């Protein structure tokens, strides 16, 4: 005897809230079609200001059960939440939610999901590439080859080049930091890991050797920063800590620029003692006269490590996956825990 299928849940009324540039980059038509298959969505509506005087927007927000957000989403403050009395979930198609999720969201018991795990993947891949290239002395050898335009005696000029049994220090067991450690496992590298919230057993389980920050800095050939931007981490790499780094070591920063004292770093790299790979700086766009643009031992990139181009579609897929889970009555696969948000970027 066959049993009747359980009644389908009504499709959740869903509204997009992000900048127009974000929607165009992150949510191509096929992603919007996938969202519309499981949600009641007005594709032409995009909220960039919760207080906008738009009758259609006010009506949709009043009935909205889910917000799909992205870069450029306005803050969900009390006024915005008052306009959305039925809101039950926020699905963020990007990384950090600190720019728009407020205490009022948690107070109302609204569930929040993030695509931070998906966004961590390209950052970790960029970092691993930077680590391997740094140990191969790519910047120095390429510069030398360009200048001399003849055969380079690598053994004479770079006798310590290579990735065999080098020591790599990872600062921060964040999603990105953990993924970097995982991606480094196939290589003959010694990986040190520092995170004040991580136990020694947990570090060993990840395949890394736990280390205090100063010990890590002084022992590593490459140091890669993956810690969150917090008051306690501002200028984590100040002049004394930079001075602890080995001669010839490389500092990689794909986290926030404020974790490094820029003036102190400039002084160190200007001597040629250290190399640096910087995808984030403080300020985020350096002034035109910054020496970091021109120093030959500095690789400066314009915030490219995170999701770019077709990698943005991974964020759309992650958000659509979470929306499908919500529509099916399942918990989010990547929920944001407000109790640990202070530890995160």
N, C-alpha and C positions, 0 to 999 in steps of 0.2 A: 504494500500500500504506500503510495507516494505521499509525501508531506508537502504542504504548500511552502513556497519559498518565503523567507522572512520579508516583511515589507521593506522597501528601499527607503533609506533615510532621505529626507528632502535635501536637495542640493543647497549647500550653504551660500547665502548671499555674500559675495566677495567683492571687495573694492581694492584697486591698486593705489598705492600712495608712495610716490617717489618722484624724482625729477624726470622731465621729458627725455633728457639725454640718457638717463639710466634705463628707462623703459625701452628706448630704441635699441640700446646696446645689449641689454640683458634678456629682454623678452621679445624675441622675433615672433612672427606670426604663428609659427608652429607651436611655440611655447604657449602663446595666448590661446590657441585652439585646444591644447591639452588641458589648460586650466578651465576653459569653458565647458569641457566635457564632464567635469566633476563638480563645477561650481556655477552658481547663478551670477554671471559676471556681465557688467556693461562695458564692453571692450573700449568704447570711445571715451570713457570717463577715467581721468587721471587726476588724483588729488595731490596738489603741490602746496596747498594752504587750507588747513582745516576750517579756517574762519571765512573762506571765500563766500561772497554773496551770490550763490548759484543755486537756484531751486532744485535742479536735478541732483547736484552734489548733496545738498542737505537731505533730500529724500533718500538717496542711496546710503548715506552715512547713518541715517536714523535706523535703517533696516539691516545694516551690515553686521554679519556674524564673524567674518574673517577679513583681516587686512593683509594683503601681500605688499610688503614694503621693500624698499631698496635705498640706495644712496640718494640723498636729497629728501628723504621723508621728513616732514615737520615733526616737532616734538609732540608726543602724546601726553599733553598736560591736562589738567582738570577740565578746561574748557573744551578741548578736543574730545575727551572721553564723554563729556556730558552730551555732546552731539551724536555719540554712538552708544546708546543705552543697551543695545543687543550684542555688542562686541564681545566675543568669547576667545578669539585667538589672533595672534599676530605672527605671520610667517615672513621672515626677513630673508630676501634673496641676496644676501651679502654677508659680511662678517660681523663686526662688532655692532651690538645693539645699543651701546651707551649713548649714541647721539640722539636717539628718539624715544627710547623706552625710559619711562620715569617711575618713581616710587608709586605713583597713583595707579599705574598699570598692574603692579604686583598687588597693591591693596585691593583691587577689584577682582583678583583671582584670574586674570586673563592669562592664558597659556601663550608662551612665546617660543618660537623656534628660530634657529639661525642656520645659514649655509656656511658658517665659519669653517666647518670641516672640509667642505668642498673648496673653499677659497684658500685653505692652507696648502693644498696640494701643489699648485704652481710655485708658491713661495718656497716650499721645501725643495722642489726640483731646482729652482734657481740657486738656492743656497748650496746644494750639493755640487752643482756645476762650478760655483764660485770657489768652493773648498778645493776641489780637484785641480782646477786651473791655478789657484793660488800656490799650491804645493809644487806645481810644475813650473812656477816662476814665469807665467805666460806674459805678464805685463813687461817684465824686465827683458826677457829674451826677444819679444816682439820689437820692443824699442831699440834694442841693440842691433837686431837684424835690419831694421829700417834705417838706422844711422850708418851702419857699416856697409850694407848691401854686398856682403861677401860671406864666405863660410865662417860660421861662428864656432869656436872651440868651446863647446858646451861643458865639457868636463873641467876645463880650466876656469871658465867664467862662472859656472854654476855647479860646483862639486857636490852640493847638498840637495840638488833638485830631486823631486820625486814624491810619491805618495806611499811608499813602502814604510810601514811602521811609524808613520807620522802621528802626532798627537793633536786631536781636534777637541776643542772645548765648546760645549753647547751650554749657553746661559738661558735657562728657562725651559721647563718641561711643558710648554704649551702644546696646542695641537700641532703647530708647525715644528716646534723643537722635537717633539716625539717622532713626527714623520721623518725629520732629518736623520735622527738616530736610526730609525728603521731602514732608511734608504742607504745608509753608510755601512750596513752590516756586511755586504759582500766584499768590502774592500779591506785591505790589510792595514787598518788604521786603529789606533787606540782612541776611544771616545770617552771623554770626561763629561759629566753632566752636573750642573748646579741648579738647584731650585729649592728655595727655603720651605716649600710646601711638600716636597717629595722625600719619602723615607729612603734609606739606603737600600732596603730590600726592593723597593719599587724601581729604583734606578738600575739595580742589577737585573731585574726582570725585563727592563727595556733593552738590555744589552750594553749598558754603559757603566762606567766607574763613577760613583758619587764623589764629589770634590767640593771643598769650600771655594768660594769665588776667587779669593786671592791665590789659592793654590792652583786652581784651574788656569787663571790668567798667566801665572809664571811658568807653568809646565807646557802650555799649548803652543803649537806651531801656527794654528789657526784658531781664532776665537769668533764664534758666531752668536749674535744676540737675538734671542727670541722671547724676551721678557715683556710683560705688559707695561703700558705707560701709566704710572701711578706716582703720587707725590713721593713715595719712598724709593722709586727707581729713577727719579730725575738725576741726571749726571751720575748714574751708576758707574760709568766709565769717566772718571775725573782725572786730573793730572797725575795724582799718586798711583791710581790703578793702571793707567796707561803706561806709566813708567815701569810697572812690574812686568809688562809684556817682554818676551824674548826679543833680542835683536833679530830683525828679519821676519818677525811674525806678521800675520795678516789679521786685521779686524774686519769682520763682516757685519753689517747692520741692515737687516730687512725688517726690523721692528720700528719703533718710533725714534725720530731724531733726537728727542729730548733725553734719551738714555745716555747720550754721549755729550760731554762738554766740548762743543765744537772748537772753541779757541784752543783748548788743551790739545785736541787732536791735530789741529793745524800745526801747532808747534812741533809735535812728534813726527808727523809725516813729512814736514818740510826738511827735517834733518836727514831723511832717507832711512831712518832706523826702522820704521814700521811701514807696512803697506795697508791700504784700506780699500774695501769694496763697500760702497755706500749707496743703498737704494732709498734710504730715508736720511734726511738731515734736519738740523735745527738752525734757522728756519727751514720749512719744507722746501722752499725755493731759495737757494742761497743768493746773496747779493752778487751782482755781476763781477765785482772785483775780488770775490773769494778765491784764495789760492787753490782751493780744492778742485776747481775746474781744470787747472793746468798742470798740477803736479803729476809727474810721470808715474809715480807709484800709487796713484789713486784711481780707481775705477768708479766713476760717478754716474749713476743711472737715474732717470726721472720717475721713480716709483713704478717700475715695470714688473717687479717680482710677483705681485698679486695677479689675480685673474685679468687677462687682457684678451682682446679679440675673441677667437672661438672658445677660449677658456671660460668666458662669461656664460656660455650656454650650459656649462656644468652647474652654475648657480641657479639657472632657470629650472634645470632638471631636478635639482635638490629641493627647490621650493615646490615644484609640482608634485614631487613624491610626498612631501609633508602634507600638502593639501589633500592628496588622495587618501592618506592615512586618516586625516581628520574627518573627511567625508565618510569614511568607512567606520568611524567610531573608534579608531585605534589611537594610542598615544603617539606623540611625536617621536621620531627616531633621534632627533637632535634638539632636545629641549634646552632652554636656557634656565639654569638654576640660579635664582636671585641670591642665594646664600653664598655662592662662590663667584658672583659677578665681579666682586672687588679684586679678585686675583687675575682677572682676564683683561685682555686689551679692549 
